Amino acid sequence: MGKFLLNNIQCEIPPSWQDQGMVTFTIPSPDKNVKPNIIMTKEYLPQPIALKEYFAKIKESIVKRGIRDFKISDEREIIIAGNKAMQMVCTWDVSAMKQMLGGGGGPVPDIKPGQMVKQVQVTLLKGNLAINLTGSFPAEQFDIYYRPFQQFLATIQIS
């Protein structure tokens, strides 16, 4: 039986279950309107795939969303927990997503045109395991939040 451990939560996972899903971490911000965050997703792929091929599919799905002012500023291979990973840094106008963010019937967030977000997307594959991490930060504060994101990546261990 496997164990699932997340911060102060621990549970045993029956052998026939898989833990696939998403966890969101928020980073403290002095601005109450800004919620810098890191989203980690974990999934098991039906079959192994080359890292660059898988990453290209992720990148293509992002580009196909047609987000206004979407620009990739950096793309490179990195190492996480001894495994090759791909990293992409991109920026886009958050107001392009305003309607989608308010589409649940609730109030539309107070987002103004030209409000840029800068994201760092990291993809790691180990066998059939795919881990994706997305750090989303206000573009003008990216350097402030990128450092703790890199420190977070350095702590990742895969058993």
VMD Tcl script that builds the backbone (N, CA, C; Angstrom):
set m [mol new atoms 477]
animate dup $m
set s [atomselect $m all]
$s set {name element resname resid chain x y z} {
  {N N MET 1 A 0.844 -1.171 0.000}
  {CA C MET 1 A 0.000 0.000 0.000}
  {C C MET 1 A 0.893 1.238 0.000}
  {N N GLY 2 A 0.565 2.207 -0.853}
  {CA C GLY 2 A 1.337 3.434 -0.926}
  {C C GLY 2 A 0.885 4.448 0.105}
  {N N LYS 3 A 1.705 5.459 0.305}
  {CA C LYS 3 A 1.344 6.542 1.221}
  {C C LYS 3 A 1.283 7.834 0.443}
  {N N PHE 4 A 0.308 8.639 0.779}
  {CA C PHE 4 A 0.173 9.981 0.226}
  {C C PHE 4 A 0.478 10.939 1.356}
  {N N LEU 5 A 1.439 11.807 1.158}
  {CA C LEU 5 A 1.832 12.755 2.192}
  {C C LEU 5 A 1.844 14.146 1.579}
  {N N LEU 6 A 1.058 15.037 2.143}
  {CA C LEU 6 A 0.986 16.411 1.656}
  {C C LEU 6 A 0.902 17.335 2.859}
  {N N ASN 7 A 1.992 18.049 3.101}
  {CA C ASN 7 A 2.068 18.956 4.234}
  {C C ASN 7 A 1.722 18.201 5.512}
  {N N ASN 8 A 0.616 18.481 6.167}
  {CA C ASN 8 A 0.302 17.774 7.413}
  {C C ASN 8 A -0.815 16.745 7.223}
  {N N ILE 9 A -1.006 16.299 6.002}
  {CA C ILE 9 A -2.019 15.282 5.697}
  {C C ILE 9 A -1.305 14.031 5.207}
  {N N GLN 10 A -1.686 12.898 5.746}
  {CA C GLN 10 A -1.114 11.629 5.295}
  {C C GLN 10 A -2.224 10.592 5.254}
  {N N CYS 11 A -2.223 9.783 4.222}
  {CA C CYS 11 A -3.191 8.687 4.141}
  {C C CYS 11 A -2.575 7.543 3.344}
  {N N GLU 12 A -3.130 6.356 3.539}
  {CA C GLU 12 A -2.666 5.187 2.803}
  {C C GLU 12 A -3.530 5.012 1.564}
  {N N ILE 13 A -2.873 4.676 0.473}
  {CA C ILE 13 A -3.539 4.521 -0.817}
  {C C ILE 13 A -3.556 3.041 -1.181}
  {N N PRO 14 A -4.735 2.456 -1.394}
  {CA C PRO 14 A -4.801 1.055 -1.820}
  {C C PRO 14 A -4.018 0.841 -3.115}
  {N N PRO 15 A -3.429 -0.334 -3.296}
  {CA C PRO 15 A -2.588 -0.594 -4.467}
  {C C PRO 15 A -3.290 -0.365 -5.809}
  {N N SER 16 A -4.591 -0.549 -5.873}
  {CA C SER 16 A -5.294 -0.400 -7.152}
  {C C SER 16 A -5.674 1.055 -7.456}
  {N N TRP 17 A -5.434 1.978 -6.530}
  {CA C TRP 17 A -5.766 3.387 -6.748}
  {C C TRP 17 A -4.557 4.126 -7.319}
  {N N GLN 18 A -4.827 5.232 -8.022}
  {CA C GLN 18 A -3.764 6.121 -8.487}
  {C C GLN 18 A -4.038 7.519 -7.958}
  {N N ASP 19 A -2.999 8.179 -7.498}
  {CA C ASP 19 A -3.171 9.570 -7.080}
  {C C ASP 19 A -2.805 10.472 -8.255}
  {N N GLN 20 A -3.830 10.937 -8.930}
  {CA C GLN 20 A -3.679 11.864 -10.042}
  {C C GLN 20 A -4.451 13.112 -9.667}
  {N N GLY 21 A -3.881 14.227 -9.916}
  {CA C GLY 21 A -4.637 15.421 -9.596}
  {C C GLY 21 A -3.802 16.667 -9.578}
  {N N MET 22 A -4.318 17.654 -8.847}
  {CA C MET 22 A -3.732 18.976 -8.865}
  {C C MET 22 A -3.678 19.529 -7.445}
  {N N VAL 23 A -2.592 20.237 -7.164}
  {CA C VAL 23 A -2.424 20.929 -5.891}
  {C C VAL 23 A -2.012 22.361 -6.221}
  {N N THR 24 A -2.600 23.315 -5.517}
  {CA C THR 24 A -2.244 24.718 -5.710}
  {C C THR 24 A -1.580 25.246 -4.444}
  {N N PHE 25 A -0.434 25.867 -4.631}
  {CA C PHE 25 A 0.292 26.507 -3.541}
  {C C PHE 25 A 0.232 28.013 -3.784}
  {N N THR 26 A -0.122 28.797 -2.776}
  {CA C THR 26 A -0.105 30.248 -2.933}
  {C C THR 26 A 1.096 30.809 -2.188}
  {N N ILE 27 A 1.654 31.848 -2.766}
  {CA C ILE 27 A 2.835 32.501 -2.206}
  {C C ILE 27 A 2.374 33.816 -1.579}
  {N N PRO 28 A 2.824 34.135 -0.376}
  {CA C PRO 28 A 2.395 35.394 0.253}
  {C C PRO 28 A 2.695 36.603 -0.637}
  {N N SER 29 A 1.766 37.546 -0.628}
  {CA C SER 29 A 1.923 38.766 -1.411}
  {C C SER 29 A 1.452 39.952 -0.576}
  {N N PRO 30 A 2.185 41.062 -0.614}
  {CA C PRO 30 A 1.739 42.247 0.121}
  {C C PRO 30 A 0.492 42.882 -0.513}
  {N N ASP 31 A 0.199 42.543 -1.764}
  {CA C ASP 31 A -0.954 43.083 -2.490}
  {C C ASP 31 A -2.123 42.111 -2.355}
  {N N LYS 32 A -3.215 42.537 -1.701}
  {CA C LYS 32 A -4.351 41.635 -1.476}
  {C C LYS 32 A -5.046 41.227 -2.774}
  {N N ASN 33 A -4.805 41.945 -3.869}
  {CA C ASN 33 A -5.422 41.617 -5.154}
  {C C ASN 33 A -4.586 40.657 -5.988}
  {N N VAL 34 A -3.394 40.339 -5.506}
  {CA C VAL 34 A -2.487 39.471 -6.258}
  {C C VAL 34 A -2.290 38.181 -5.475}
  {N N LYS 35 A -2.473 37.062 -6.147}
  {CA C LYS 35 A -2.288 35.756 -5.505}
  {C C LYS 35 A -1.290 34.936 -6.323}
  {N N PRO 36 A 0.015 35.234 -6.182}
  {CA C PRO 36 A 1.005 34.429 -6.887}
  {C C PRO 36 A 0.821 32.971 -6.487}
  {N N ASN 37 A 0.912 32.079 -7.454}
  {CA C ASN 37 A 0.648 30.680 -7.136}
  {C C ASN 37 A 1.458 29.736 -8.000}
  {N N ILE 38 A 1.565 28.521 -7.496}
  {CA C ILE 38 A 2.192 27.418 -8.224}
  {C C ILE 38 A 1.170 26.291 -8.242}
  {N N ILE 39 A 0.879 25.808 -9.427}
  {CA C ILE 39 A -0.038 24.678 -9.576}
  {C C ILE 39 A 0.781 23.472 -10.015}
  {N N MET 40 A 0.633 22.376 -9.285}
  {CA C MET 40 A 1.323 21.132 -9.625}
  {C C MET 40 A 0.274 20.095 -10.011}
  {N N THR 41 A 0.450 19.513 -11.191}
  {CA C THR 41 A -0.430 18.421 -11.601}
  {C C THR 41 A 0.405 17.166 -11.785}
  {N N LYS 42 A -0.232 16.056 -11.517}
  {CA C LYS 42 A 0.430 14.761 -11.632}
  {C C LYS 42 A -0.529 13.836 -12.352}
  {N N GLU 43 A -0.014 13.141 -13.354}
  {CA C GLU 43 A -0.849 12.163 -14.057}
  {C C GLU 43 A 0.020 11.027 -14.566}
  {N N TYR 44 A -0.620 9.911 -14.793}
  {CA C TYR 44 A 0.063 8.768 -15.383}
  {C C TYR 44 A -0.390 8.654 -16.828}
  {N N LEU 45 A 0.562 8.683 -17.735}
  {CA C LEU 45 A 0.261 8.603 -19.162}
  {C C LEU 45 A 0.021 7.152 -19.556}
  {N N PRO 46 A -0.808 6.918 -20.584}
  {CA C PRO 46 A -1.088 5.538 -20.989}
  {C C PRO 46 A 0.153 4.805 -21.497}
  {N N GLN 47 A 1.103 5.563 -22.037}
  {CA C GLN 47 A 2.354 4.960 -22.518}
  {C C GLN 47 A 3.456 6.011 -22.463}
  {N N PRO 48 A 4.698 5.568 -22.373}
  {CA C PRO 48 A 5.799 6.537 -22.341}
  {C C PRO 48 A 5.828 7.382 -23.618}
  {N N ILE 49 A 6.297 8.613 -23.485}
  {CA C ILE 49 A 6.431 9.536 -24.606}
  {C C ILE 49 A 7.700 10.345 -24.357}
  {N N ALA 50 A 8.339 10.780 -25.409}
  {CA C ALA 50 A 9.546 11.597 -25.271}
  {C C ALA 50 A 9.182 12.941 -24.639}
  {N N LEU 51 A 10.048 13.431 -23.767}
  {CA C LEU 51 A 9.809 14.678 -23.051}
  {C C LEU 51 A 9.498 15.830 -24.003}
  {N N LYS 52 A 10.323 16.019 -25.016}
  {CA C LYS 52 A 10.124 17.156 -25.925}
  {C C LYS 52 A 8.824 17.025 -26.711}
  {N N GLU 53 A 8.440 15.801 -27.042}
  {CA C GLU 53 A 7.175 15.582 -27.757}
  {C C GLU 53 A 5.985 15.925 -26.844}
  {N N TYR 54 A 6.028 15.471 -25.607}
  {CA C TYR 54 A 4.958 15.756 -24.644}
  {C C TYR 54 A 4.873 17.258 -24.373}
  {N N PHE 55 A 6.030 17.887 -24.191}
  {CA C PHE 55 A 6.067 19.323 -23.913}
  {C C PHE 55 A 5.531 20.116 -25.100}
  {N N ALA 56 A 5.851 19.672 -26.310}
  {CA C ALA 56 A 5.339 20.347 -27.512}
  {C C ALA 56 A 3.811 20.302 -27.540}
  {N N LYS 57 A 3.230 19.183 -27.111}
  {CA C LYS 57 A 1.760 19.070 -27.066}
  {C C LYS 57 A 1.168 20.038 -26.041}
  {N N ILE 58 A 1.812 20.163 -24.904}
  {CA C ILE 58 A 1.341 21.106 -23.882}
  {C C ILE 58 A 1.419 22.528 -24.420}
  {N N LYS 59 A 2.553 22.859 -25.021}
  {CA C LYS 59 A 2.746 24.201 -25.568}
  {C C LYS 59 A 1.709 24.494 -26.655}
  {N N GLU 60 A 1.461 23.519 -27.509}
  {CA C GLU 60 A 0.474 23.682 -28.579}
  {C C GLU 60 A -0.922 23.940 -27.998}
  {N N SER 61 A -1.287 23.227 -26.939}
  {CA C SER 61 A -2.616 23.430 -26.341}
  {C C SER 61 A -2.739 24.833 -25.743}
  {N N ILE 62 A -1.650 25.359 -25.200}
  {CA C ILE 62 A -1.661 26.719 -24.650}
  {C C ILE 62 A -1.817 27.729 -25.783}
  {N N VAL 63 A -1.046 27.560 -26.837}
  {CA C VAL 63 A -1.093 28.483 -27.973}
  {C C VAL 63 A -2.477 28.464 -28.623}
  {N N LYS 64 A -3.096 27.282 -28.714}
  {CA C LYS 64 A -4.415 27.155 -29.355}
  {C C LYS 64 A -5.519 27.884 -28.599}
  {N N ARG 65 A -5.291 28.214 -27.352}
  {CA C ARG 65 A -6.306 28.961 -26.593}
  {C C ARG 65 A -6.508 30.359 -27.156}
  {N N GLY 66 A -5.541 30.816 -27.955}
  {CA C GLY 66 A -5.667 32.127 -28.583}
  {C C GLY 66 A -5.613 33.285 -27.606}
  {N N ILE 67 A -4.818 33.155 -26.574}
  {CA C ILE 67 A -4.724 34.199 -25.553}
  {C C ILE 67 A -4.031 35.426 -26.144}
  {N N ARG 68 A -4.670 36.581 -25.980}
  {CA C ARG 68 A -4.133 37.831 -26.522}
  {C C ARG 68 A -2.762 38.139 -25.903}
  {N N ASP 69 A -1.868 38.591 -26.742}
  {CA C ASP 69 A -0.520 39.004 -26.329}
  {C C ASP 69 A 0.317 37.885 -25.720}
  {N N PHE 70 A 0.008 36.630 -26.035}
  {CA C PHE 70 A 0.783 35.497 -25.524}
  {C C PHE 70 A 2.149 35.474 -26.202}
  {N N LYS 71 A 3.208 35.472 -25.392}
  {CA C LYS 71 A 4.574 35.445 -25.927}
  {C C LYS 71 A 5.433 34.517 -25.079}
  {N N ILE 72 A 6.213 33.681 -25.754}
  {CA C ILE 72 A 7.178 32.812 -25.075}
  {C C ILE 72 A 8.516 33.541 -25.078}
  {N N SER 73 A 9.086 33.763 -23.890}
  {CA C SER 73 A 10.353 34.489 -23.805}
  {C C SER 73 A 11.548 33.579 -23.553}
  {N N ASP 74 A 11.298 32.353 -23.104}
  {CA C ASP 74 A 12.404 31.441 -22.826}
  {C C ASP 74 A 11.884 30.013 -22.849}
  {N N GLU 75 A 12.692 29.134 -23.381}
  {CA C GLU 75 A 12.370 27.705 -23.365}
  {C C GLU 75 A 13.692 26.956 -23.286}
  {N N ARG 76 A 13.772 26.027 -22.310}
  {CA C ARG 76 A 15.038 25.312 -22.139}
  {C C ARG 76 A 14.826 23.986 -21.424}
  {N N GLU 77 A 15.839 23.131 -21.537}
  {CA C GLU 77 A 15.851 21.877 -20.792}
  {C C GLU 77 A 16.538 22.143 -19.457}
  {N N ILE 78 A 15.972 21.597 -18.380}
  {CA C ILE 78 A 16.556 21.725 -17.045}
  {C C ILE 78 A 16.562 20.341 -16.391}
  {N N ILE 79 A 17.156 20.234 -15.226}
  {CA C ILE 79 A 17.181 18.974 -14.472}
  {C C ILE 79 A 16.444 19.183 -13.151}
  {N N ILE 80 A 15.523 18.272 -12.846}
  {CA C ILE 80 A 14.802 18.281 -11.571}
  {C C ILE 80 A 14.873 16.876 -10.996}
  {N N ALA 81 A 15.329 16.766 -9.779}
  {CA C ALA 81 A 15.428 15.470 -9.088}
  {C C ALA 81 A 16.159 14.441 -9.952}
  {N N GLY 82 A 17.205 14.903 -10.655}
  {CA C GLY 82 A 17.999 14.009 -11.488}
  {C C GLY 82 A 17.354 13.627 -12.810}
  {N N ASN 83 A 16.223 14.233 -13.143}
  {CA C ASN 83 A 15.509 13.924 -14.385}
  {C C ASN 83 A 15.472 15.143 -15.294}
  {N N LYS 84 A 15.532 14.900 -16.599}
  {CA C LYS 84 A 15.395 15.993 -17.553}
  {C C LYS 84 A 13.977 16.540 -17.481}
  {N N ALA 85 A 13.875 17.856 -17.609}
  {CA C ALA 85 A 12.582 18.534 -17.617}
  {C C ALA 85 A 12.662 19.668 -18.634}
  {N N MET 86 A 11.513 20.145 -19.065}
  {CA C MET 86 A 11.449 21.295 -19.964}
  {C C MET 86 A 10.829 22.458 -19.201}
  {N N GLN 87 A 11.367 23.653 -19.462}
  {CA C GLN 87 A 10.856 24.860 -18.823}
  {C C GLN 87 A 10.570 25.912 -19.881}
  {N N MET 88 A 9.436 26.567 -19.749}
  {CA C MET 88 A 9.051 27.641 -20.659}
  {C C MET 88 A 8.584 28.824 -19.817}
  {N N VAL 89 A 9.014 30.024 -20.191}
  {CA C VAL 89 A 8.547 31.244 -19.550}
  {C C VAL 89 A 7.746 32.014 -20.590}
  {N N CYS 90 A 6.539 32.429 -20.214}
  {CA C CYS 90 A 5.685 33.148 -21.154}
  {C C CYS 90 A 4.941 34.271 -20.438}
  {N N THR 91 A 4.481 35.239 -21.222}
  {CA C THR 91 A 3.670 36.332 -20.686}
  {C C THR 91 A 2.393 36.432 -21.500}
  {N N TRP 92 A 1.353 36.961 -20.866}
  {CA C TRP 92 A 0.097 37.203 -21.565}
  {C C TRP 92 A -0.759 38.172 -20.776}
  {N N ASP 93 A -1.737 38.742 -21.466}
  {CA C ASP 93 A -2.637 39.731 -20.887}
  {C C ASP 93 A -3.767 39.012 -20.161}
  {N N VAL 94 A -3.829 39.179 -18.852}
  {CA C VAL 94 A -4.836 38.503 -18.038}
  {C C VAL 94 A -6.256 38.908 -18.443}
  {N N SER 95 A -6.432 40.121 -18.952}
  {CA C SER 95 A -7.776 40.557 -19.335}
  {C C SER 95 A -8.337 39.699 -20.466}
  {N N ALA 96 A -7.456 39.022 -21.206}
  {CA C ALA 96 A -7.913 38.116 -22.264}
  {C C ALA 96 A -8.663 36.930 -21.670}
  {N N MET 97 A -8.441 36.648 -20.402}
  {CA C MET 97 A -9.081 35.511 -19.738}
  {C C MET 97 A -10.248 35.944 -18.847}
  {N N LYS 98 A -10.549 37.237 -18.815}
  {CA C LYS 98 A -11.547 37.762 -17.881}
  {C C LYS 98 A -12.892 37.057 -18.009}
  {N N GLN 99 A -13.379 36.899 -19.213}
  {CA C GLN 99 A -14.685 36.268 -19.396}
  {C C GLN 99 A -14.662 34.817 -18.927}
  {N N MET 100 A -13.573 34.113 -19.225}
  {CA C MET 100 A -13.478 32.725 -18.801}
  {C C MET 100 A -13.436 32.636 -17.269}
  {N N LEU 101 A -12.717 33.551 -16.632}
  {CA C LEU 101 A -12.604 33.543 -15.173}
  {C C LEU 101 A -13.939 33.827 -14.497}
  {N N GLY 102 A -14.781 34.621 -15.144}
  {CA C GLY 102 A -16.074 34.954 -14.563}
  {C C GLY 102 A -17.203 34.122 -15.119}
  {N N GLY 103 A -16.884 33.094 -15.894}
  {CA C GLY 103 A -17.897 32.288 -16.565}
  {C C GLY 103 A -18.714 31.396 -15.665}
  {N N GLY 104 A -18.374 31.284 -14.394}
  {CA C GLY 104 A -19.099 30.397 -13.489}
  {C C GLY 104 A -20.327 31.032 -12.868}
  {N N GLY 105 A -20.738 32.191 -13.375}
  {CA C GLY 105 A -21.921 32.836 -12.835}
  {C C GLY 105 A -21.616 33.784 -11.688}
  {N N GLY 106 A -20.411 33.721 -11.164}
  {CA C GLY 106 A -20.029 34.609 -10.070}
  {C C GLY 106 A -19.562 35.941 -10.614}
  {N N PRO 107 A -19.117 36.809 -9.737}
  {CA C PRO 107 A -18.641 38.116 -10.192}
  {C C PRO 107 A -17.362 37.978 -11.013}
  {N N VAL 108 A -17.258 38.823 -12.031}
  {CA C VAL 108 A -16.059 38.824 -12.869}
  {C C VAL 108 A -14.959 39.535 -12.089}
  {N N PRO 109 A -13.772 38.931 -12.010}
  {CA C PRO 109 A -12.677 39.563 -11.260}
  {C C PRO 109 A -12.353 40.953 -11.804}
  {N N ASP 110 A -11.851 41.820 -10.937}
  {CA C ASP 110 A -11.475 43.177 -11.332}
  {C C ASP 110 A -10.135 43.120 -12.060}
  {N N ILE 111 A -10.219 42.899 -13.352}
  {CA C ILE 111 A -9.026 42.776 -14.190}
  {C C ILE 111 A -9.084 43.868 -15.245}
  {N N LYS 112 A -7.984 44.579 -15.401}
  {CA C LYS 112 A -7.934 45.681 -16.352}
  {C C LYS 112 A -7.097 45.293 -17.568}
  {N N PRO 113 A -7.444 45.823 -18.756}
  {CA C PRO 113 A -6.629 45.546 -19.946}
  {C C PRO 113 A -5.174 45.935 -19.695}
  {N N GLY 114 A -4.277 45.127 -20.216}
  {CA C GLY 114 A -2.855 45.390 -20.040}
  {C C GLY 114 A -2.274 44.830 -18.759}
  {N N GLN 115 A -3.084 44.129 -17.983}
  {CA C GLN 115 A -2.599 43.502 -16.744}
  {C C GLN 115 A -1.899 42.207 -17.140}
  {N N MET 116 A -0.582 42.245 -17.140}
  {CA C MET 116 A 0.202 41.124 -17.658}
  {C C MET 116 A 0.570 40.137 -16.552}
  {N N VAL 117 A 0.518 38.867 -16.916}
  {CA C VAL 117 A 0.968 37.801 -16.034}
  {C C VAL 117 A 2.167 37.144 -16.711}
  {N N LYS 118 A 3.115 36.727 -15.912}
  {CA C LYS 118 A 4.264 35.996 -16.433}
  {C C LYS 118 A 4.243 34.631 -15.771}
  {N N GLN 119 A 4.302 33.600 -16.602}
  {CA C GLN 119 A 4.232 32.230 -16.096}
  {C C GLN 119 A 5.506 31.478 -16.420}
  {N N VAL 120 A 5.835 30.565 -15.527}
  {CA C VAL 120 A 6.895 29.606 -15.804}
  {C C VAL 120 A 6.234 28.234 -15.757}
  {N N GLN 121 A 6.375 27.516 -16.852}
  {CA C GLN 121 A 5.761 26.188 -17.001}
  {C C GLN 121 A 6.899 25.170 -17.034}
  {N N VAL 122 A 6.833 24.170 -16.152}
  {CA C VAL 122 A 7.861 23.131 -16.094}
  {C C VAL 122 A 7.191 21.775 -16.229}
  {N N THR 123 A 7.756 20.944 -17.094}
  {CA C THR 123 A 7.226 19.596 -17.318}
  {C C THR 123 A 8.341 18.586 -17.099}
  {N N LEU 124 A 8.020 17.566 -16.301}
  {CA C LEU 124 A 8.964 16.509 -15.969}
  {C C LEU 124 A 8.289 15.174 -16.227}
  {N N LEU 125 A 8.989 14.277 -16.899}
  {CA C LEU 125 A 8.483 12.921 -17.123}
  {C C LEU 125 A 9.442 11.927 -16.490}
  {N N LYS 126 A 8.868 10.915 -15.849}
  {CA C LYS 126 A 9.664 9.795 -15.342}
  {C C LYS 126 A 8.853 8.543 -15.635}
  {N N GLY 127 A 9.249 7.822 -16.678}
  {CA C GLY 127 A 8.442 6.694 -17.135}
  {C C GLY 127 A 7.100 7.215 -17.607}
  {N N ASN 128 A 6.019 6.654 -17.065}
  {CA C ASN 128 A 4.672 7.102 -17.435}
  {C C ASN 128 A 4.170 8.248 -16.554}
  {N N LEU 129 A 4.950 8.652 -15.565}
  {CA C LEU 129 A 4.555 9.730 -14.669}
  {C C LEU 129 A 4.867 11.086 -15.304}
  {N N ALA 130 A 3.856 11.950 -15.374}
  {CA C ALA 130 A 4.031 13.313 -15.881}
  {C C ALA 130 A 3.716 14.287 -14.752}
  {N N ILE 131 A 4.647 15.180 -14.484}
  {CA C ILE 131 A 4.450 16.221 -13.480}
  {C C ILE 131 A 4.577 17.562 -14.193}
  {N N ASN 132 A 3.564 18.393 -14.032}
  {CA C ASN 132 A 3.572 19.732 -14.616}
  {C C ASN 132 A 3.443 20.747 -13.492}
  {N N LEU 133 A 4.293 21.753 -13.532}
  {CA C LEU 133 A 4.253 22.831 -12.543}
  {C C LEU 133 A 4.110 24.151 -13.287}
  {N N THR 134 A 3.176 24.962 -12.849}
  {CA C THR 134 A 2.969 26.268 -13.464}
  {C C THR 134 A 2.997 27.324 -12.376}
  {N N GLY 135 A 3.970 28.219 -12.455}
  {CA C GLY 135 A 4.047 29.351 -11.538}
  {C C GLY 135 A 3.497 30.573 -12.245}
  {N N SER 136 A 2.492 31.218 -11.668}
  {CA C SER 136 A 1.867 32.407 -12.265}
  {C C SER 136 A 2.086 33.600 -11.344}
  {N N PHE 137 A 2.717 34.628 -11.911}
  {CA C PHE 137 A 3.094 35.790 -11.120}
  {C C PHE 137 A 2.808 37.066 -11.906}
  {N N PRO 138 A 2.549 38.202 -11.223}
  {CA C PRO 138 A 2.417 39.461 -11.949}
  {C C PRO 138 A 3.723 39.712 -12.710}
  {N N ALA 139 A 3.615 40.084 -13.980}
  {CA C ALA 139 A 4.812 40.221 -14.824}
  {C C ALA 139 A 5.843 41.161 -14.209}
  {N N GLU 140 A 5.377 42.276 -13.642}
  {CA C GLU 140 A 6.320 43.260 -13.102}
  {C C GLU 140 A 6.977 42.781 -11.805}
  {N N GLN 141 A 6.470 41.693 -11.220}
  {CA C GLN 141 A 7.045 41.148 -9.988}
  {C C GLN 141 A 7.633 39.750 -10.201}
  {N N PHE 142 A 7.795 39.350 -11.454}
  {CA C PHE 142 A 8.237 37.992 -11.768}
  {C C PHE 142 A 9.533 37.625 -11.053}
  {N N ASP 143 A 10.516 38.523 -11.094}
  {CA C ASP 143 A 11.818 38.212 -10.489}
  {C C ASP 143 A 11.711 37.966 -8.985}
  {N N ILE 144 A 10.769 38.617 -8.327}
  {CA C ILE 144 A 10.571 38.432 -6.884}
  {C C ILE 144 A 10.104 37.007 -6.590}
  {N N TYR 145 A 9.185 36.497 -7.420}
  {CA C TYR 145 A 8.580 35.190 -7.163}
  {C C TYR 145 A 9.289 34.031 -7.861}
  {N N TYR 146 A 10.085 34.342 -8.873}
  {CA C TYR 146 A 10.781 33.284 -9.610}
  {C C TYR 146 A 11.815 32.583 -8.727}
  {N N ARG 147 A 12.481 33.331 -7.873}
  {CA C ARG 147 A 13.499 32.737 -6.986}
  {C C ARG 147 A 12.888 31.681 -6.064}
  {N N PRO 148 A 11.794 31.962 -5.328}
  {CA C PRO 148 A 11.215 30.897 -4.501}
  {C C PRO 148 A 10.678 29.734 -5.335}
  {N N PHE 149 A 10.246 30.014 -6.564}
  {CA C PHE 149 A 9.802 28.930 -7.445}
  {C C PHE 149 A 10.971 27.993 -7.739}
  {N N GLN 150 A 12.133 28.560 -8.058}
  {CA C GLN 150 A 13.323 27.750 -8.327}
  {C C GLN 150 A 13.743 26.971 -7.077}
  {N N GLN 151 A 13.653 27.603 -5.920}
  {CA C GLN 151 A 13.982 26.911 -4.669}
  {C C GLN 151 A 13.015 25.754 -4.423}
  {N N PHE 152 A 11.745 25.960 -4.744}
  {CA C PHE 152 A 10.732 24.908 -4.623}
  {C C PHE 152 A 11.083 23.732 -5.538}
  {N N LEU 153 A 11.457 24.030 -6.793}
  {CA C LEU 153 A 11.829 22.963 -7.737}
  {C C LEU 153 A 12.987 22.133 -7.195}
  {N N ALA 154 A 13.937 22.789 -6.545}
  {CA C ALA 154 A 15.122 22.091 -6.028}
  {C C ALA 154 A 14.780 21.104 -4.914}
  {N N THR 155 A 13.608 21.235 -4.308}
  {CA C THR 155 A 13.226 20.335 -3.214}
  {C C THR 155 A 12.453 19.108 -3.687}
  {N N ILE 156 A 12.087 19.075 -4.949}
  {CA C ILE 156 A 11.261 17.969 -5.452}
  {C C ILE 156 A 12.055 16.669 -5.447}
  {N N GLN 157 A 11.426 15.625 -4.946}
  {CA C GLN 157 A 11.992 14.272 -4.952}
  {C C GLN 157 A 10.937 13.335 -5.515}
  {N N ILE 158 A 11.365 12.404 -6.330}
  {CA C ILE 158 A 10.439 11.428 -6.912}
  {C C ILE 158 A 10.927 10.039 -6.539}
  {N N SER 159 A 10.056 9.262 -5.896}
  {CA C SER 159 A 10.470 7.910 -5.487}
  {C C SER 159 A 9.989 6.882 -6.489}
}
mol reanalyze $m
mol bondsrecalc $m
mol representation Tube
mol addrep $m
